[in-house]
Amino acid sequence: MKLNQIEIIIIGLILVIGLFTLTRDDEPREIQAPIVEDFNDYPLVAWRDTDDRGNIIKIKYGVEWANTTVWIRSRETNDVVHTQPFDMNPYPSDHIQADNKRVYTYTWKLYRTERSAYIPNGSYQIVVGPKHNLQSSNNLFLDIEI
């Protein structure tokens, strides 16, 4: 039995697709939040994660000022590429946890949504500080690579 060229090509493609399917890792990877021992000294940390729609960045920060917000800007262009759509306030003095510092974890979605554009790979800077004051010397800064 002699095989012609088309049959050989089809058999080859079936083998390549079969090998790709068998060797592909479909299990989602668990990504743990980093262990940060000095969060009280510098209350800003970020890590990569995924959700059901794609890649995200988790940003955990301490709420030290009224109207605290998060900006993300490109290190290449210095343009703000994303702003947290709301701001956070410290606990009021009569709150049950007023003695504790408020800590919030914000999810920055790197895929396109109603509130965010697709974010390509690159170098970015996370800035946390009082709303309308991106240039404050009191802001917290964290450089990340995506």
C-alpha positions in Angstrom: 0.0 0.0 0.0 1.5 3.2 -1.2 0.6 6.6 0.3 0.4 9.7 -1.9 1.7 13.1 -0.7 -1.7 14.5 0.4 -2.2 11.5 2.7 1.2 11.9 4.2 0.6 15.6 4.9 -2.8 14.8 6.5 -1.3 12.1 8.7 1.6 14.5 9.7 -0.9 17.2 10.7 -3.0 14.8 12.7 0.1 13.7 14.6 1.2 17.3 15.3 -2.3 18.3 16.5 -2.4 15.2 18.7 1.0 15.8 20.3 0.0 19.5 20.9 -3.2 18.4 22.5 -1.6 15.8 24.7 1.3 18.0 25.9 -0.7 21.2 26.6 -1.2 22.2 30.2 -4.8 23.1 30.8 -4.8 23.3 34.5 -5.1 26.8 35.8 -2.1 27.9 37.8 -2.7 29.2 41.3 -0.9 32.4 41.9 -0.4 33.3 45.5 -0.2 36.8 46.9 3.3 37.6 47.9 4.3 37.4 51.5 5.2 40.9 52.5 6.7 41.4 56.0 7.3 45.2 55.7 3.8 46.1 54.4 3.4 48.5 57.4 6.6 50.3 56.4 5.6 50.7 52.7 1.9 49.8 52.3 1.9 49.1 48.6 2.3 45.7 46.9 1.2 44.2 43.6 1.1 40.7 42.0 0.0 39.0 38.9 -3.1 36.9 38.9 -5.8 35.7 36.5 -9.6 35.6 36.6 -12.1 33.9 34.3 -11.6 36.5 31.5 -7.8 36.9 31.5 -4.8 38.5 33.2 -5.1 40.9 36.1 -2.9 42.7 38.6 -3.9 42.7 42.2 -2.8 45.9 44.0 -2.9 45.9 47.8 -2.4 49.3 49.5 -3.0 51.1 52.7 -5.5 53.9 52.7 -3.6 56.7 54.4 -5.4 59.8 53.1 -8.9 60.9 52.4 -9.9 60.2 48.7 -7.0 57.7 48.2 -6.9 56.4 44.6 -4.7 54.4 42.3 -3.2 55.5 39.0 -1.2 53.3 36.6 1.1 55.1 34.2 3.4 53.8 31.4 7.1 54.1 32.2 7.8 54.6 28.5 5.4 57.5 27.8 4.6 58.7 31.4 0.9 58.7 30.4 -1.7 57.5 32.8 -3.1 54.3 31.3 -5.6 53.5 34.1 -7.2 55.2 37.1 -9.1 53.4 39.8 -12.8 54.5 39.1 -13.5 55.2 42.8 -11.5 56.5 45.8 -11.2 55.1 49.3 -11.1 56.8 52.7 -9.6 55.8 56.0 -11.9 54.4 58.6 -13.8 57.2 60.4 -12.8 57.9 64.0 -16.1 56.4 65.4 -15.8 53.2 63.3 -15.3 49.9 65.1 -11.9 49.5 63.3 -10.8 53.1 63.7 -7.6 51.9 65.4 -6.7 49.8 62.4 -5.4 51.1 59.2 -7.7 50.4 56.2 -6.2 48.1 53.6 -7.8 47.7 50.2 -7.0 45.3 47.4 -7.8 46.7 43.9 -8.1 44.5 40.8 -6.6 46.0 37.7 -7.9 44.1 34.6 -5.4 43.9 31.8 -8.0 42.9 29.2 -10.6 45.2 27.7 -13.7 46.0 29.8 -16.2 48.8 30.1 -13.8 50.7 32.3 -10.4 49.7 31.0 -8.6 49.3 27.8 -6.4 46.3 26.8 -3.0 46.8 28.4 0.0 45.5 26.4 3.2 44.1 27.9 5.5 46.8 29.1 6.9 48.7 32.0 4.4 50.5 34.3 4.3 52.4 37.5 1.6 52.1 40.1 0.9 55.3 42.0 -1.2 55.5 45.2 -2.2 58.8 46.7 -4.8 61.4 47.3 -7.2 62.0 44.4 -6.3 64.9 42.1 -2.7 64.9 43.3 -0.7 62.6 41.1 2.5 64.5 41.6 2.5 64.6 45.5 5.7 63.7 47.2 3.7 61.7 49.7 2.5 59.2 47.1 3.5 55.6 47.0 5.2 54.3 43.9 5.8 50.7 42.6 7.3 49.8 39.3 6.1 46.6 37.6 6.7 44.7 34.4 3.9 43.1 32.5 
